[in-house]
Amino acid sequence: GGGGGEGSTAVRKTFAHVPSLIGAMEAEEVGVEHLLRDINDPTVSTVANLVKAKLSGLSTLTEKLVEMKDYLTAVSEGR
């Protein structure tokens, strides 16, 4: 070793196994399996792309619903 030679002490790390159990409902397990499959299989669309597509679809749906609301409001007011 190096240093000044006074009081060298060896550092020792000990890792203890801590038994644990993680529970999940079946629906959660299925969801995790789908996520892992998407991450591990590059031929499947990534989760991020799926989320972006859903957000885009919801955005379009929102626009159409606002358009329908405006139309129906105009009709009910006799315009």
C-alpha positions in Angstrom: 0.0 0.0 0.0 1.0 3.6 0.0 0.7 6.4 2.5 2.7 7.3 5.6 2.8 3.8 7.0 0.9 4.7 10.2 -2.2 2.7 11.2 -3.1 1.2 7.9 -6.5 -0.5 8.1 -8.1 -2.7 5.5 -11.6 -1.8 4.4 -14.0 -4.7 4.2 -17.5 -4.5 2.9 -20.1 -7.1 3.7 -23.4 -7.5 1.9 -26.2 -9.2 3.6 -29.0 -10.9 1.7 -32.3 -9.4 2.8 -35.2 -11.7 2.0 -38.1 -9.9 0.3 -41.3 -10.6 -1.5 -43.0 -8.2 -3.9 -46.6 -8.9 -4.7 -48.7 -7.7 -7.6 -52.2 -8.1 -9.0 -52.5 -10.1 -12.2 -53.3 -6.9 -14.2 -50.1 -5.3 -13.0 -48.1 -8.4 -13.9 -49.5 -8.4 -17.4 -48.7 -4.7 -17.8 -45.1 -5.2 -16.7 -44.8 -8.2 -19.0 -45.9 -6.0 -21.9 -43.5 -3.2 -21.0 -40.6 -5.7 -20.7 -41.5 -7.3 -24.1 -41.5 -3.8 -25.7 -38.1 -3.0 -24.2 -36.5 -6.3 -25.2 -38.0 -6.6 -28.7 -36.7 -3.9 -31.0 -39.2 -5.0 -33.7 -42.1 -3.8 -31.5 -42.9 -0.1 -31.2 -41.3 1.5 -28.2 -43.4 2.4 -25.3 -42.6 6.1 -25.9 -43.9 5.9 -29.4 -47.1 4.2 -28.2 -47.6 7.0 -25.6 -47.0 9.7 -28.2 -49.5 8.1 -30.5 -52.1 7.9 -27.7 -51.5 11.6 -26.8 -51.9 12.6 -30.4 -55.1 10.7 -30.7 -56.5 12.3 -27.5 -55.5 15.7 -28.7 -57.4 15.2 -31.9 -60.4 13.8 -30.0 -60.4 16.9 -27.8 -60.4 19.2 -30.9 -63.3 17.4 -32.4 -65.3 17.4 -29.2 -64.8 21.2 -28.8 -65.9 21.6 -32.5 -69.0 19.6 -31.8 -69.8 21.5 -28.6 -69.5 24.8 -30.5 -71.7 23.6 -33.3 -74.4 22.3 -30.9 -74.3 25.5 -28.9 -74.8 27.5 -32.1 -77.7 25.3 -33.1 -79.4 25.6 -29.7 -79.1 29.3 -29.9 -80.7 29.4 -33.4 -77.5 30.5 -35.3 
